[in-house]
Amino acid sequence: MTGAVTVSAVVGLLSLFAGVALGWYLRSSNDWCAECAQPEQLPNSLQRPGV
């Protein structure tokens, strides 16, 4: 029983880390979201005045 708990804990942690890594990658590679991009990365037509 202890081995099964250990294996499930390791698999759970690996899937957690994989999900965080995937989310971080998708967030950093997201170039279609104007709200997420830094102002200097946006074309002038999309930049908000005063930002």
N, C-alpha and C positions, 0 to 999 in steps of 0.2 A: 504494500500500500504506500509506503514511503517513497518508493521509486516512482510510482505513478504521480504522486503529488509533486515530486521534484521535476519530473519531465514536463508536467503541465505548467509549472511555474516558469521553467526555462522557455517553453514555447510561448507562453503568455508575454514574457518580457521581450523575446525576440520579435513578436508581432507588434508590440507596443513601439519598440525602437524602429521597426520597419515603417510603421505608420507615421511616426514623427519625421523620419528621414524623407519619406515620400511627400508629406505635407510641406516640409521645408524646401524640397526641390521644386515642387509645383509652385510654391509661393515665389521663389526666386526666379523661376523661368516664366512667370506670368507677365506677358507683354501686351495683352489685350485689355487689361483692366486699367482705365484711366484714373480711377480713384486710388488704385494701389501704387501707381508709378510715382516716382519722384518728379517734382515740377520741372527740373532741368532735362528730364528724359522725354517730356511730352512735346509735341509740336506746338507752335505758338498759338494755333487756333484752339487748342484744348486747355491751355494754361489759364488758371483762374487769376483775375486781377488782384493784386495785393498779396499774393502768396510768395 
